[in-house]
Each structure stands twice: as structure tokens, then as C-alpha cells.
Amino acid sequence: MAAAEKGKKKRAPLSSFTILLIILVVLAIVTVIMSASGVEGVQGATLSQVLTAPVFGFQDAIGVCLFVMILGGFLGIVTETGALDAGIAALVHKLKGNELVLIPILMAIFSIGGTTYGMCEETVPFYLLLAATMVAAGFDSLTGAAVVLLGAGVGVMGSTVNPFAVGVAVDALNGIGVSVNQGIIIALGVIIWLVSLAIAIVFVMRYAKKVKADKGSTFLSLQEQQDMMNEWGMKESETEAADDDAAATPKMSGRQKWSLIVFALTFVIMIVSFIPWADLGVTIFDAGATTQEVTTTVTGEELVSAYDEANGTTTTLAAPVEATSVAEEEVTPAWSSFLTGVPLGSWYFDEASTWFLLMALIIGVIGGVSESRFVKAFINGAADMMSVVLIIALARSITVLMAKTGLDMWILNNAAAALTGMSAIIFAPLSFLLYIVLSFLIPSSSGMATVSIPILGGLAHQLNFSVETMVMIYSAGNGLVNLFTPTSGAIMGGLALAKVEYSTWLKFGAKLFVVLGVVCIVILTAAMVILS
């Protein structure tokens, strides 16, 4: 019996790539069946359309994919300087004796990374550092894992300008012709982020206090506790020596301090550049810009050609027609557009890519990274992001195929008809629960946004509901699942580094996950009712 069980192979969960490919093939088969059944408006997908969909998906998402790669290179350079690790170590040393204060401070720091750029895979190295720190402070390694995972995770739930979540979702909506007020998205993101962060901090601090007062209150099993002590535990004599040797804690060099300052400045500027200041009535970043009206004569043939191209029709004119087109043309650019040609507040992926590439070079110089180390670190950082890039491209291929076959419009039109008369107070929570289910299939925030937002965001738009709230429903729902889904490499790898079993993590955070889900539903339902 034991031999038989030993011979059984554990079935590994499907990767995001496989799931997306399955969805692509299944949708293609569905369109063929629907077309053969005479469903109006749907054409059966051809083999060539299925095979070329990933390529066209990559072309369609090239701006997002390039930005992701450059961001990976940027993070690789920052890691090469050692500034982040040294900064955390210096903070821990400075607060010696007040270790409990580390929990809200570090969770807030990680949450900022989560809400601004979707910090997830980048947190893995910190599990080891924080587990050791929390054990030395009298807590346990589970506390360290919770600080990292929940800190960054609740930030992702309340994404404000996270390019992997909000950025891809807005890009997907723009791709179907739906305009989005990013100011509203940021405001909703801030509310969810701060409320969720406060709840998570209280949860972790209460647990840490219990463990410090009574080691028996830990969620760790006896084996996990033994593994933790073997890795980071100290005997009493070693503890006294460690107190005397506290001054030996690693300190930040001048280069690392400046690298960390520039690193923080980079994201501050990115946040500022993505906020639509003009929509909020702030024109400081557009100062200095001048425009002039340009009038162009348009012939009847040009009008007919543009109309037919957009609508797939053939139109003829009974008589000659002539019209004029009046447009605003920039004469003098705004002062804040000197780097990218676009003022702050109007940046998108191309401008953000330019900014991060520039700042990677600057941090490399400040951090004293040699040319060979710079190239290697940048390439390795970009390479680490290739899985995200390919997931985005593959996910976008599903949208491409649905558009070619007409399945997307069929789904939207029929879903809109089925949901006619449904109030926002019902639509919002059902959409959130739907994202909970979908996120188990596609844990990638980028992939989920690319696949689902054109459908559900377009549906919300058709029903005259707030598309901004729909973006946050997606972000919060997907972010919540990514606090505990086993298909996340960052979660599984991080917990392994902290010597915490996945089942232990589920038992530890189950109640918190439920509370966060309920809070998000309440906030987002209220937002949908108010803004729709």
C-alpha cells in the first residue's frame, strides 16, 4: 500500500500558459459549433486564426510588453546595487527593541510597492530576510511571511497606478473604445488599499503579540517550528552575544542611500505622470504649452473612404461634397514634456518605458555598477519578466480571436440583454464573485485584465455602470485570490523560504481573506451605486 502510494505522481497545477491555451482552443471550438448551429453574428474560427492569434496578440500588446521588460531590467539594476536589502536591514537595526513597530512600517512599504507597480515576484528575497528578523525579534517565521505577502498583496488589491493590473485594464478598455477616468480609479484604489492595509496590519500585529507572549499560540506545526529554529533559532548564550554585537548590523553605503532615494523618486514620478491631472482641474504640468487651430479641407472622396473603412461599407455620393476639419495643433510643448514629449499626467506605457530605462541607467551609475554587471543585471531582470510578457501576449490573443469571430460582441450583447434591469447593487457583488472564480484559472493579473476587461468592462459600459468601478472590482477580486492561490510561484516560493507550509498559511489567513472579501464587496458595491 505504501509502495503504491509512493509510486503515485502528484499532479502539478496547470500553468497560466496552459490555461490560456486551453481557453483559446475551447473558444475556437465553441465558435465553430455556434456557427454551424446558425447562431447569428458568430463566425467559426479557422485553424489559421487560432495559430496566428498569439502573434497578433503580441503585436496588439507590444506597448505593455515592452514596458514590462524594461521594468524588469530596472528592478534588476536596483537589486544589483543591494540598496533595497540594505535599506530594510538599516531600518530593522534602527528600531532595535521596538520590533513590533516594524510590522506596520514594513507592511506599509510593501503595500506601496503593491499598489504602484504590482510588487509580487520581487518580494521573494524578502521572505528570508523578514523571517530571520521576526524570529530574532521573538515572533515566528509565519509573521515574517505575513508581513511580506499581506503587505504587498493588499496593495495589489487596491491598485492605484499598478501597470500590471490597472494599466493593462485601462489599455484593454481603450482598445474597445471605452474612455476611463483614471482619477476615479486611483481614488477607489486608495480607499481599498488603505482600508485593507489597516485590517491586515491589525491582524498580523495581534498574532505577533500572541506569539511573543506565548510561543504555543503559533500556527506553525511542531515540524515547522523545528525547521524554523534550526534555520534561525539562537541559544541563550548566542542571544547575549548578538545583543553585544548589534552594532555589526549591515549599514547602507552612500551609494546605496542615493540609489534608494532615486528608486523611490522613480516611482513617485511614475505615479504623478499617470494621474490625469487635467481631468482634475490641475494644469501645472501643462504650463508653457501653446496650440493653434489648423483648418484642413476634406474632399467627399476622403470622407467616403474613411467612413467605408471604419464600417466595412461601400458608399457613393450623388453630388460633390467638400468639408473642413478644425483641429488643435501643438506649437510649444509643456515644460514637463522635455523627457518624453508628453507632459506629466498624460503618460502611458511608451513614456513610462522611456522613464524607467533612463532611471535604470542613472541608478546604475549612482550604485557604481560596472558596464558588464549593468548589462548582465538588466538582461537578467528583463528575462525574469518574460513569463509575464508571454502571458500578456497569449491572453491578448484570446481577445483577438474573439474579435475576429464576433464572439466578443455576441457575449456582450446577450449578457447585456440578460442583465437588463439588474441594479448596480446586485451587479457589483456578482461581478466580484465572478472574478474570484476566474482568478483561480488565471492568477496573472495582466492575463486576467486582458482577457476579461474587454468583456465585463464593455458590459458595464453598455449597462451605463461605472467602468472605473469595474476595473477595481477586477483588481480587488484578482488581488484577493492572489493572497492564497497555490498557482502563484511567488507565494509558494516565499512560503518555502520562510519554512511555512501552504496548508498552514491557509489556516492562518482564512478568516482574514473572508473579511477582506466582504469589505471589498461593500466598498465596491457602494461605489457602483454612487458612480453609475
C-alpha positions as CSV (number, residue, x, y, z in Angstrom):
1,M,0.0,0.0,0.0
2,A,2.8,2.4,1.0
3,A,4.7,1.5,-2.1
4,A,1.7,2.1,-4.3
5,E,1.2,5.5,-2.7
6,K,4.8,6.3,-3.2
7,G,4.6,5.4,-6.8
8,K,1.8,7.8,-7.4
9,K,2.8,11.0,-9.1
10,K,1.5,14.3,-7.7
11,R,-0.4,16.2,-10.4
12,A,1.0,19.6,-10.7
13,P,-1.4,22.5,-11.2
14,L,-1.8,23.8,-14.8
15,S,0.3,26.9,-15.6
16,S,-1.2,30.1,-16.8
17,F,0.1,29.4,-20.2
18,T,-1.7,26.1,-20.5
19,I,-4.9,27.5,-19.1
20,L,-4.8,30.3,-21.6
21,L,-4.1,27.9,-24.5
22,I,-7.0,25.7,-23.3
23,I,-9.3,28.8,-23.3
24,L,-8.1,29.8,-26.7
25,V,-8.8,26.3,-28.2
26,V,-12.1,25.9,-26.4
27,L,-13.3,29.3,-27.6
28,A,-12.3,28.4,-31.1
29,I,-14.3,25.1,-30.9
30,V,-17.3,27.0,-29.4
31,T,-17.3,29.5,-32.3
32,V,-17.2,26.6,-34.8
33,I,-20.2,24.9,-33.1
34,M,-22.1,28.1,-32.8
35,S,-21.5,29.0,-36.4
36,A,-22.6,25.5,-37.6
37,S,-25.7,25.8,-35.4
38,G,-26.6,29.0,-37.2
39,V,-26.0,31.5,-34.4
40,E,-26.2,34.9,-36.0
41,G,-23.2,37.2,-35.6
42,V,-20.6,34.4,-34.8
43,Q,-18.2,33.0,-37.4
44,G,-16.4,29.8,-36.8
45,A,-12.7,30.2,-36.1
46,T,-10.3,28.8,-38.7
47,L,-7.1,27.0,-38.0
48,S,-5.0,29.9,-39.2
49,Q,-6.9,32.3,-37.0
50,V,-6.1,30.1,-33.9
51,L,-2.5,29.7,-34.8
52,T,-1.8,33.4,-35.6
53,A,-3.8,34.7,-32.6
54,P,-0.8,34.7,-30.2
55,V,1.3,36.6,-32.7
56,F,-1.3,39.2,-33.3
57,G,-2.0,39.3,-29.6
58,F,1.7,40.2,-29.0
59,Q,1.5,42.9,-31.7
60,D,-1.6,44.3,-30.1
61,A,0.0,44.4,-26.6
62,I,3.5,45.5,-27.7
63,G,3.5,48.7,-25.6
64,V,2.6,46.8,-22.4
65,C,5.0,44.0,-23.1
66,L,7.9,46.4,-23.7
67,F,7.2,48.3,-20.6
68,V,7.2,45.1,-18.5
69,M,10.5,44.0,-19.9
70,I,12.2,47.4,-19.2
71,L,10.7,47.5,-15.7
72,G,12.2,44.1,-15.1
73,G,15.6,45.4,-16.2
74,F,15.2,48.4,-13.9
75,L,14.4,46.2,-10.9
76,G,17.4,44.0,-11.8
77,I,19.7,47.0,-11.6
78,V,18.3,48.2,-8.3
79,T,18.8,44.6,-6.9
80,E,22.4,44.6,-8.2
81,T,23.2,47.7,-6.1
82,G,21.9,46.0,-2.9
83,A,20.1,49.2,-2.0
84,L,16.7,47.6,-1.1
85,D,18.2,44.8,1.0
86,A,20.5,47.3,2.8
87,G,17.6,49.7,3.4
88,I,15.5,47.1,5.0
89,A,18.4,45.9,7.2
90,A,19.2,49.5,8.3
91,L,15.5,50.1,9.2
92,V,15.5,46.9,11.3
93,H,18.6,47.9,13.1
94,K,17.4,51.4,13.9
95,L,14.2,50.1,15.6
96,K,16.0,47.6,17.7
97,G,13.9,47.0,20.9
98,N,10.7,48.2,19.2
99,E,10.4,45.3,16.8
100,L,6.6,45.3,16.8
101,V,6.7,48.7,15.1
102,L,8.4,47.1,12.2
103,I,5.2,45.3,11.2
104,P,3.1,48.3,10.2
105,I,6.1,50.1,8.8
106,L,7.2,47.2,6.6
107,M,3.7,46.3,5.6
108,A,3.0,49.9,4.5
109,I,6.3,49.9,2.5
110,F,5.4,46.6,0.7
111,S,1.9,47.8,0.1
112,I,3.1,50.9,-1.6
113,G,5.1,48.6,-4.0
114,G,1.9,46.6,-4.5
115,T,-0.4,49.5,-5.3
116,T,2.1,51.3,-7.6
117,Y,3.7,48.6,-9.6
118,G,2.2,45.3,-8.5
119,M,5.1,44.1,-6.3
120,C,4.8,40.3,-6.2
121,E,7.7,38.2,-7.5
122,E,10.1,40.9,-6.3
123,T,9.1,40.1,-2.7
124,V,10.5,36.6,-2.7
125,P,14.0,37.5,-1.4
126,F,12.4,39.4,1.5
127,Y,10.7,36.3,2.9
128,L,14.1,35.0,4.0
129,L,15.2,38.4,5.5
130,L,11.9,39.1,7.3
131,A,11.6,35.5,8.6
132,A,15.0,35.8,10.2
133,T,14.2,39.2,11.5
134,M,10.9,38.3,13.1
135,V,12.3,35.1,14.7
136,A,15.2,37.2,16.2
137,A,12.6,39.7,17.5
138,G,10.7,36.9,19.4
139,F,7.9,36.3,16.8
140,D,7.9,33.4,14.3
141,S,8.7,32.9,10.6
142,L,5.0,33.0,9.8
143,T,4.9,36.6,11.0
144,G,7.7,37.5,8.6
145,A,5.9,35.8,5.7
146,A,2.6,37.6,6.5
147,V,4.4,41.0,6.6
148,V,5.6,40.4,3.1
149,L,2.7,38.6,1.5
150,L,-0.1,40.5,3.1
151,G,1.7,43.9,2.8
152,A,2.3,43.6,-0.9
153,G,-0.9,41.7,-1.5
154,V,-3.3,44.3,-0.1
155,G,-1.5,46.9,-2.1
156,V,-2.2,45.0,-5.3
157,M,-5.9,44.6,-4.2
158,G,-6.1,48.4,-4.0
159,S,-4.0,49.1,-7.1
160,T,-3.9,52.7,-8.0
161,V,-1.4,53.0,-10.9
162,N,-0.2,49.4,-11.0
163,P,0.7,49.0,-14.7
164,F,0.2,45.2,-14.5
165,A,-3.4,45.5,-13.3
166,V,-4.9,48.9,-13.7
167,G,-2.6,49.9,-16.6
168,V,-3.5,46.7,-18.6
169,A,-7.2,47.0,-17.7
170,V,-7.3,50.7,-18.9
171,D,-5.4,49.7,-22.0
172,A,-7.9,46.9,-22.7
173,L,-10.9,49.3,-22.3
174,N,-9.2,51.9,-24.6
175,G,-8.8,49.1,-27.1
176,I,-12.6,48.7,-27.3
177,G,-13.2,52.4,-27.5
178,V,-14.3,52.9,-23.8
179,S,-12.8,56.0,-22.2
180,V,-11.8,55.8,-18.5
181,N,-11.4,58.4,-15.8
182,Q,-8.2,57.3,-14.1
183,G,-8.8,59.8,-11.3
184,I,-11.8,57.8,-10.1
185,I,-9.8,54.5,-10.3
186,I,-7.0,56.0,-8.2
187,A,-9.5,57.3,-5.6
188,L,-11.2,53.9,-5.3
189,G,-7.8,52.1,-5.2
190,V,-6.6,54.3,-2.4
191,I,-9.8,53.6,-0.3
192,I,-9.5,49.8,-0.8
193,W,-5.7,49.9,-0.3
194,L,-5.8,51.8,3.0
195,V,-8.8,50.0,4.5
196,S,-7.4,46.6,3.6
197,L,-3.9,47.5,4.8
198,A,-5.3,48.7,8.2
199,I,-7.2,45.4,8.6
200,A,-4.2,43.3,7.6
201,I,-1.8,45.2,9.9
202,V,-4.1,44.8,12.9
203,F,-4.5,41.1,12.1
204,V,-0.7,40.5,11.9
205,M,0.1,42.6,14.9
206,R,-2.4,40.8,17.1
207,Y,-0.9,37.5,16.0
208,A,2.6,38.6,16.6
209,K,1.8,39.8,20.1
210,K,0.3,36.5,21.0
211,V,3.3,34.6,19.7
212,K,5.7,36.8,21.6
213,A,3.8,36.3,24.8
214,D,3.2,32.6,24.3
215,K,5.2,30.6,21.8
216,G,2.4,27.9,22.0
217,S,0.0,30.2,20.2
218,T,1.8,29.9,16.9
219,F,0.1,28.4,13.9
220,L,3.3,26.6,12.9
221,S,3.3,22.8,13.4
222,L,5.9,21.1,15.6
223,Q,7.9,20.2,12.5
224,E,7.7,23.8,11.1
225,Q,8.8,25.2,14.5
226,Q,11.8,22.8,14.5
227,D,12.7,23.8,10.9
228,M,12.4,27.4,11.9
229,M,14.7,27.1,15.0
230,N,17.2,25.0,13.0
231,E,17.4,27.8,10.5
232,W,17.2,31.0,12.6
233,G,16.9,30.0,16.2
234,M,19.6,31.1,18.8
235,K,20.6,29.6,22.1
236,E,20.6,31.9,25.2
237,S,24.4,32.4,25.1
238,E,24.2,33.3,21.5
239,T,21.4,35.8,22.2
240,E,23.5,37.7,24.7
241,A,26.4,37.8,22.2
242,A,24.0,39.0,19.5
243,D,22.9,41.9,21.7
244,D,26.5,43.0,22.2
245,D,27.2,42.7,18.5
246,A,24.2,44.7,17.4
247,A,26.3,47.5,16.0
248,A,27.6,45.0,13.4
249,T,24.3,45.0,11.6
250,P,24.9,45.9,7.9
251,K,24.7,49.6,7.2
252,M,23.9,51.4,4.0
253,S,26.7,52.8,2.0
254,G,26.5,56.3,0.5
255,R,25.9,54.8,-3.0
256,Q,23.1,52.6,-1.7
257,K,21.4,55.5,0.1
258,W,21.3,57.6,-3.0
259,S,20.2,54.6,-5.1
260,L,17.3,54.0,-2.8
261,I,16.4,57.7,-2.9
262,V,16.4,57.7,-6.7
263,F,14.5,54.4,-6.7
264,A,11.7,56.0,-4.6
265,L,11.8,59.1,-6.8
266,T,11.3,57.0,-9.9
267,F,8.0,55.6,-8.7
268,V,6.9,58.9,-7.3
269,I,7.3,60.4,-10.8
270,M,5.6,57.4,-12.4
271,I,2.6,57.9,-10.1
272,V,2.4,61.6,-10.8
273,S,2.7,61.0,-14.5
274,F,-0.2,58.5,-14.6
275,I,-2.6,60.7,-12.6
276,P,-4.9,62.6,-15.1
277,W,-4.2,66.0,-13.6
278,A,-6.1,67.9,-16.4
279,D,-9.3,65.9,-15.6
280,L,-8.9,67.0,-12.0
281,G,-8.5,70.7,-13.0
282,V,-4.7,70.8,-12.3
283,T,-2.8,72.4,-15.2
284,I,0.6,72.9,-13.6
285,F,2.2,70.2,-15.7
286,D,0.7,71.6,-18.9
287,A,2.2,75.0,-18.3
288,G,4.0,76.5,-21.3
289,A,2.1,74.6,-23.9
290,T,0.6,76.6,-26.7
291,T,-1.6,75.4,-29.5
292,Q,-3.1,76.8,-32.7
293,E,-6.2,75.9,-34.8
294,V,-5.4,74.2,-38.1
295,T,-8.2,74.1,-40.7
296,T,-7.9,71.4,-43.4
297,T,-10.2,70.9,-46.4
298,V,-11.6,67.4,-46.7
299,T,-13.0,66.2,-50.0
300,G,-16.1,64.0,-50.4
301,E,-13.9,61.1,-51.6
302,E,-11.8,61.2,-48.4
303,L,-14.9,61.3,-46.2
304,V,-16.5,58.3,-48.0
305,S,-13.2,56.4,-47.9
306,A,-12.8,57.0,-44.1
307,Y,-16.5,56.0,-43.4
308,D,-16.3,52.9,-45.5
309,E,-13.1,51.8,-43.9
310,A,-14.5,52.2,-40.4
311,N,-17.8,50.5,-41.2
312,G,-17.0,48.0,-43.9
313,T,-19.4,49.5,-46.3
314,T,-19.4,50.9,-49.9
315,T,-20.9,54.3,-50.2
316,T,-21.3,56.6,-53.2
317,L,-22.1,60.3,-53.3
318,A,-24.8,61.7,-55.6
319,A,-23.0,65.1,-55.8
320,P,-19.6,66.6,-55.0
321,V,-19.1,67.3,-51.3
322,E,-16.5,69.3,-49.5
323,A,-15.9,69.9,-45.8
324,T,-13.4,71.4,-43.4
325,S,-11.7,69.9,-40.4
326,V,-10.6,72.0,-37.5
327,A,-8.0,70.6,-35.1
328,E,-5.7,71.9,-32.4
329,E,-2.0,71.5,-33.2
330,E,0.7,71.9,-30.6
331,V,3.1,74.8,-31.2
332,T,5.1,74.9,-28.0
333,P,5.3,71.8,-25.7
334,A,4.6,71.8,-22.0
335,W,7.6,72.2,-19.7
336,S,7.1,68.7,-18.2
337,S,7.3,67.0,-21.6
338,F,11.0,67.6,-22.1
339,L,11.9,64.0,-21.4
340,T,9.3,62.0,-23.3
341,G,7.5,64.6,-25.4
342,V,4.3,64.1,-23.3
343,P,3.5,66.1,-20.2
344,L,3.2,64.5,-16.8
345,G,-0.4,63.4,-16.3
346,S,-0.7,62.1,-19.8
347,W,1.9,59.4,-19.8
348,Y,1.2,55.9,-20.9
349,F,3.3,52.7,-21.5
350,D,5.7,54.2,-24.0
351,E,6.5,57.2,-21.8
352,A,6.8,55.0,-18.7
353,S,9.2,52.7,-20.6
354,T,11.4,55.6,-21.5
355,W,11.4,56.9,-17.9
356,F,12.4,53.5,-16.3
357,L,15.1,52.9,-18.9
358,L,16.6,56.3,-18.1
359,M,16.4,55.8,-14.3
360,A,18.0,52.3,-14.7
361,L,21.0,54.0,-16.2
362,I,21.1,56.7,-13.5
363,I,20.8,54.2,-10.6
364,G,23.5,52.0,-12.3
365,V,25.9,55.0,-12.3
366,I,25.0,56.1,-8.7
367,G,25.3,52.5,-7.4
368,G,28.7,52.0,-9.0
369,V,27.5,49.2,-11.2
370,S,30.1,48.4,-13.9
371,E,29.2,48.2,-17.5
372,S,29.4,44.4,-17.6
373,R,27.4,44.0,-14.4
374,F,24.8,46.5,-15.6
375,V,24.2,44.7,-18.9
376,K,24.0,41.3,-17.2
377,A,21.7,42.6,-14.4
378,F,19.4,44.4,-16.8
379,I,19.2,41.4,-19.2
380,N,18.5,39.0,-16.3
381,G,15.9,41.4,-14.8
382,A,14.1,41.6,-18.2
383,A,14.4,37.9,-18.6
384,D,12.6,37.4,-15.3
385,M,9.7,39.3,-16.7
386,M,9.4,37.2,-19.9
387,S,6.8,34.9,-18.4
388,V,4.6,37.9,-17.7
389,V,5.2,39.3,-21.2
390,L,4.2,36.0,-22.8
391,I,1.2,35.6,-20.6
392,I,0.0,39.1,-21.6
393,A,0.5,38.3,-25.3
394,L,-1.2,35.0,-25.0
395,A,-4.1,36.4,-23.1
396,R,-4.5,39.2,-25.6
397,S,-4.7,36.5,-28.3
398,I,-8.0,35.4,-26.8
399,T,-9.3,38.9,-27.3
400,V,-8.0,38.9,-30.8
401,L,-9.7,35.6,-31.7
402,M,-13.0,36.7,-30.1
403,A,-13.0,39.9,-32.1
404,K,-12.3,38.1,-35.4
405,T,-15.1,35.6,-34.9
406,G,-17.5,38.1,-33.4
407,L,-17.9,36.0,-30.2
408,D,-17.0,39.0,-28.0
409,M,-19.9,41.1,-29.3
410,W,-22.2,38.2,-29.1
411,I,-21.3,37.6,-25.5
412,L,-21.6,41.3,-24.6
413,N,-24.9,41.8,-26.4
414,N,-26.5,38.7,-24.9
415,A,-25.2,39.3,-21.4
416,A,-26.4,42.9,-21.6
417,A,-29.9,41.6,-22.7
418,A,-29.9,39.0,-19.9
419,L,-28.9,41.6,-17.3
420,T,-31.3,44.3,-18.4
421,G,-33.0,45.7,-15.4
422,M,-30.4,44.4,-12.9
423,S,-29.4,47.1,-10.4
424,A,-25.9,48.1,-9.6
425,I,-26.3,46.9,-6.1
426,I,-26.6,43.3,-7.5
427,F,-24.3,43.6,-10.5
428,A,-21.2,44.7,-8.4
429,P,-21.1,41.8,-5.9
430,L,-21.9,39.2,-8.6
431,S,-19.0,40.6,-10.7
432,F,-16.6,40.4,-7.7
433,L,-17.6,36.8,-7.0
434,L,-17.1,36.0,-10.7
435,Y,-13.6,37.4,-10.6
436,I,-12.9,35.2,-7.5
437,V,-13.7,32.1,-9.6
438,L,-11.9,33.3,-12.8
439,S,-8.7,34.3,-10.9
440,F,-8.2,30.6,-9.8
441,L,-8.0,29.8,-13.5
442,I,-5.8,32.8,-14.5
443,P,-3.9,34.1,-11.4
444,S,-1.9,36.5,-13.6
445,S,-3.3,40.0,-13.1
446,S,-2.1,41.0,-16.5
447,G,-3.6,38.0,-18.2
448,M,-6.9,38.3,-16.3
449,A,-7.3,42.0,-17.3
450,T,-6.5,41.4,-20.9
451,V,-9.0,38.5,-21.2
452,S,-11.9,39.7,-19.0
453,I,-11.9,43.5,-19.0
454,P,-12.9,43.9,-22.7
455,I,-15.9,41.7,-21.9
456,L,-17.0,42.7,-18.4
457,G,-15.8,46.3,-18.7
458,G,-17.6,46.6,-22.0
459,L,-20.7,45.0,-20.4
460,A,-20.6,47.6,-17.6
461,H,-20.3,50.4,-20.2
462,Q,-23.3,49.1,-22.1
463,L,-25.3,48.9,-18.9
464,N,-24.3,52.5,-18.1
465,F,-22.5,51.3,-14.9
466,S,-19.1,52.8,-13.8
467,V,-16.3,51.2,-15.8
468,E,-13.9,52.6,-13.3
469,T,-15.6,50.6,-10.5
470,M,-15.5,47.5,-12.7
471,V,-11.7,47.9,-13.1
472,M,-11.3,48.0,-9.3
473,I,-13.7,45.0,-8.9
474,Y,-11.3,43.1,-11.2
475,S,-8.2,44.4,-9.3
476,A,-9.6,43.6,-5.8
477,G,-11.1,40.2,-6.8
478,N,-7.9,39.1,-8.6
479,G,-5.7,40.5,-5.8
480,L,-7.6,38.8,-3.1
481,V,-7.3,35.4,-4.7
482,N,-3.5,36.0,-5.2
483,L,-3.1,36.2,-1.4
484,F,-3.6,32.4,-1.2
485,T,-3.8,30.7,-4.7
486,P,-1.3,27.8,-5.0
487,T,-0.7,28.6,-8.6
488,S,1.4,31.7,-7.6
489,G,5.1,31.0,-7.7
490,A,5.8,34.0,-5.5
491,I,3.5,32.6,-2.8
492,M,4.8,29.1,-2.9
493,G,8.4,30.1,-3.2
494,G,8.2,32.7,-0.5
495,L,6.5,30.4,2.0
496,A,9.1,27.7,1.3
497,L,11.9,30.2,2.1
498,A,10.1,31.2,5.4
499,K,9.7,27.5,6.3
500,V,5.9,27.7,6.3
501,E,3.7,25.1,4.7
502,Y,0.9,26.2,2.3
503,S,-1.7,24.5,4.5
504,T,-0.5,26.5,7.5
505,W,-0.8,29.7,5.5
506,L,-4.4,28.8,4.6
507,K,-5.3,28.1,8.3
508,F,-3.6,31.3,9.4
509,G,-5.2,33.7,6.9
510,A,-8.7,32.1,6.2
511,K,-10.7,34.4,8.4
512,L,-8.7,37.5,7.1
513,F,-9.4,36.5,3.5
514,V,-13.1,36.3,4.1
515,V,-13.1,39.7,6.0
516,L,-11.2,41.4,3.2
517,G,-13.5,40.0,0.6
518,V,-16.6,41.2,2.4
519,V,-15.1,44.7,2.9
520,C,-14.2,44.9,-0.8
521,I,-17.7,43.9,-1.8
522,V,-19.3,46.6,0.4
523,I,-16.9,49.3,-0.8
524,L,-17.2,48.4,-4.5
525,T,-21.0,47.9,-4.4
526,A,-21.4,51.4,-2.8
527,A,-19.1,52.9,-5.4
528,M,-21.0,51.2,-8.3
529,V,-24.3,52.6,-6.9
530,I,-23.0,56.1,-6.4
531,L,-21.0,56.4,-9.6
532,S,-23.4,54.7,-12.0
